[in-house]
Every structure is written in C-alpha cells, then in structure tokens.
Amino acid sequence: MKAATVLVLVTLITMEMDKAYALSSHGELQKPGACPHWPPNTVGPCKKRCSGDESCPRKMKCCSNGCGYVCLRPVFKTGSPGNKDFDI
C-alpha cells in the first residue's frame, strides 16, 4: 500500500474513533457515563427537554428526572465492579 492510502485510512479511522460514542440498539448515539440517580421520592419538571444523548450539548446525557427528560452531566462508577458509588 502506498503511504497516502495508509494515511487516508488512518485519518478516517481516527475521525470515527474521535466521536467516542457507541451506537445503541436503537441507532441513537450514547455518550459515555451514566445518568445520576435522583433522590428517592423526588421528581423534576414534567418537560421533555431532550430526546436522546445526541440532543444534549457537549458531553451531557439525556436523563429521566422521574417525570420528564433533561440534559445532565454524566457520572462514572468508581472502585470495584458492583460498587454503587458514583463520582460526579
């Protein structure tokens, strides 16, 4: 293979990897992380302010607030597998 062909292939692969998103089974973009847990017995406004992660800015995720959907910063699990503590 010529160097130019390899460079084009590497560029295309890099562009796809830069998205850092995985396609869900529904074809929607899923951003890394998880939605934060709401405190028990609480709900947010019953408005749909997003319709999937792709409709939220930057790295924010579309999360249920118990009644509607809002864009929130994702949380990531910390510690060992099965640990329910999250780090915001």
C-alpha positions as CSV (number, residue, x, y, z in Angstrom):
1,M,0.0,0.0,0.0
2,K,1.2,3.5,-0.7
3,A,1.8,5.8,2.2
4,A,-1.0,8.2,1.0
5,T,-3.6,5.4,1.1
6,V,-2.5,4.3,4.6
7,L,-2.7,8.0,5.7
8,V,-6.2,8.3,4.4
9,L,-7.3,5.1,6.1
10,V,-5.8,6.1,9.4
11,T,-7.4,9.5,9.1
12,L,-10.8,8.0,8.5
13,I,-10.5,5.6,11.4
14,T,-9.3,8.4,13.7
15,M,-12.3,10.5,12.8
16,E,-14.7,7.7,13.7
17,M,-12.9,7.0,17.0
18,D,-12.9,10.7,18.0
19,K,-16.6,10.6,18.3
20,A,-16.1,8.4,21.5
21,Y,-19.7,7.3,21.3
22,A,-21.2,3.9,20.7
23,L,-24.4,3.3,18.8
24,S,-27.2,1.7,20.9
25,S,-29.5,-0.9,19.5
26,H,-31.9,1.8,18.6
27,G,-29.4,3.7,16.5
28,E,-29.1,6.6,18.9
29,L,-25.7,8.0,20.0
30,Q,-24.9,7.0,23.6
31,K,-22.4,9.2,25.3
32,P,-20.0,7.7,27.9
33,G,-21.1,7.5,31.5
34,A,-24.4,7.0,33.3
35,C,-27.3,9.3,34.4
36,P,-27.1,10.4,38.0
37,H,-29.5,8.9,40.5
38,W,-32.3,11.1,41.7
39,P,-33.0,11.1,45.5
40,P,-35.9,8.8,46.5
41,N,-39.4,10.2,46.3
42,T,-38.4,13.2,44.1
43,V,-39.3,14.2,40.6
44,G,-38.2,17.0,38.3
45,P,-40.3,19.1,35.9
46,C,-42.5,17.1,33.6
47,K,-41.0,18.6,30.4
48,K,-39.1,16.8,27.7
49,R,-36.0,19.0,27.2
50,C,-34.1,16.3,25.3
51,S,-34.8,13.3,23.2
52,G,-31.6,11.3,23.5
53,D,-27.9,11.9,24.3
54,E,-27.3,13.4,20.8
55,S,-29.7,16.2,21.6
56,C,-27.6,17.3,24.6
57,P,-24.6,19.7,24.3
58,R,-21.0,18.6,24.8
59,K,-20.7,15.5,27.0
60,M,-24.1,15.8,28.7
61,K,-26.5,12.9,28.7
62,C,-30.3,12.9,28.3
63,C,-31.6,11.6,31.6
64,S,-35.0,11.0,33.2
65,N,-35.8,13.2,36.2
66,G,-38.7,11.0,37.3
67,C,-41.3,12.7,35.1
68,G,-39.5,14.4,32.1
69,Y,-36.1,14.3,30.5
70,V,-33.2,16.8,30.9
71,C,-29.6,17.1,29.9
72,L,-27.3,16.3,32.9
73,R,-23.6,15.8,33.4
74,P,-22.8,12.0,33.4
75,V,-21.4,10.1,36.3
76,F,-18.9,7.3,36.3
77,K,-18.7,4.3,38.6
78,T,-15.6,4.3,40.8
79,G,-14.0,1.4,42.7
80,S,-14.6,-2.3,42.1
81,P,-17.3,-3.7,39.9
82,G,-20.6,-3.8,41.7
83,N,-19.8,-0.7,43.7
84,K,-22.9,1.6,43.6
85,D,-21.0,4.7,44.5
86,F,-20.7,7.2,41.7
87,D,-18.2,10.0,41.1
88,I,-19.7,13.2,39.5
